[in-house]
């Protein structure tokens, strides 16, 4: 029942890394945070990260963030819900998210 995923479908799973103060501190512990497709599974996320960044993944945790109401002035709107993947790599691997100039 498992299907072979093409490279383009694996790339489309990971949208972008989530960069906050907390996730920047976690990079020192070899833990990275990515926003991923809402319908993706842990196994697909693991394959995508290993293929794109050429690393070995030790563990993955995922969370679904609920939609939130945001007020700007007198206008109210919704922030879309998203899925976040917290990826722990094996010790000998690193991902360079920041360009060294």
N, C-alpha and C positions, 0 to 999 in steps of 0.2 A: 504494500500500500504506500510505501514511501516513494516519493517522486524525486527525480533529479532536478535540482534547482539550477537555472542558468545563472551566469555571472551577473547579467543585468538585473535579474529579479533579486539576487542577493544584495546588490548595491542599493536597490530601491528600498530595502528594509530599513537601513540606517539613514536617518534624515540628517542629523548633525549632532556634534557633541554639546552637552549642556555645560556651560562654563559659569560657575558661581564661586563664591568664596569657599564654600564647603567642598565642592568637587575639586577645586584646585588643591586643597589640602590633601584630599584623598589620592591624588595622583602620586604623591610621595609614597603611599602604601600600595601602589600598583593597582588602584581601583579607578575605573573610568566610567563616566556617565554619558549615555547617548539617548537622544529622543529617537524612537523607532516607530514603525508603522503599527497602528492600533491592532491589526489582526495578526501580527506575527507571533510565533511561538518561540520559546526559549531555545529550542534546538536550531531553528532557522536563524535566530540572532547570533548564536554561537558560530554557526557556519559562516555567516556574513562577516563577522569581526575577524575570524581566522583567515578568511580569504582576502579581505580588503587590506588588512594591516600586516599579514604574514606573521601572526603570533599564535600562541596556544592559550586558550581560555581555561581557567580553573573552575570558575563558578559564575553564574548569572542570576541576578534577582531582578524582577520586573514589578513595576507599580503602574496603576492607571490613575491619573490625576482627574478628578471630577471637573466639570465645567464650573467656572466661577463668574460671579457678577462683578463687573468693574465699572466704577463711576468716574467720568471725566467731566468736570463742571456739572452741568445739569443733565447730561446725557448718561444713560445707563446702557451697558452692553454686556455681552458674554465673551469670556475667554474660552476657546475651544478646549475640550478634554484631549489629553495626550497620554501616550505610554512612554515610560522611562525605563531604560535598561541600565542596571548597575553591573558592570563587568569587572571581575577580578581576574587578572592575568597570572600565569605562572611566574615565578621569581626571576627567571632569566630573560624575560621579554619586557619591552617597553614600547609605548606608542608616543611618537612626538607630535603633539597637538599644536605646539607653538613653534613658529619659524624662528630659527636662530639667525639673526642678521649680522 
